[in-house]
Amino acid sequence: MKLTPNMFPTAEEFNTRPPSVDLRRIDPSLNMRRFYRMSLQPDLFGGVDVVREWGRIGSRGQSLIERHSCEDEAVSSMLALETAKRRRGYRPAG
């Protein structure tokens, strides 16, 4: 798979999108049907959490909450995770 520079969102593009990302990786030859979901959620102390969920499509999967002190840190973390997942073959769901 060849990666192109416009395949990954820039920080400006990311800020104009909704505060969630829903990715899927489906490869029938490997019997692979995976999802990866991320969303930004404010916490009670003024910070922002990145809520990550992943697993096989149709299953409950796993989840992890990353706590960040400000929205910029959370957006940067989410953008880096999305870029890494896209490099591994995940594509937007829908």
TAQUI-V842238 format. One line per field, one symbol per residue. ss: DSSP state (h for helix, s for strand, l for the rest). psi: psi as a letter, one per 40 degrees, with the letter a starting at -180 (. if undefined). burial: b if it has 24 or more other C-alpha atoms within 12 Angstrom, else e. Layout:
BEGIN
ss->???
psi->???
burial->???
END
This chain:
BEGIN
ss->llllhhhlllhhhhhllllsssssssshhhlssssssssssslllllssssssssslllllsssssssllhhhhhhhhhhhhhhhhhlllssll
psi->hhhidedhiidddddeiifihhiihhgddefhgiihhiihhiieeeahihhhhiahheidaiihhhhididddddddddddddddddeeiihi.
burial->eeeeeeeebeeeeeeeeebbbbbbbeeeeeeebbbbbbbbbeeeeeebbbbbbbeeeeeeeeeeebbbeebeebbbbbbebbbebbeebbbeee
END
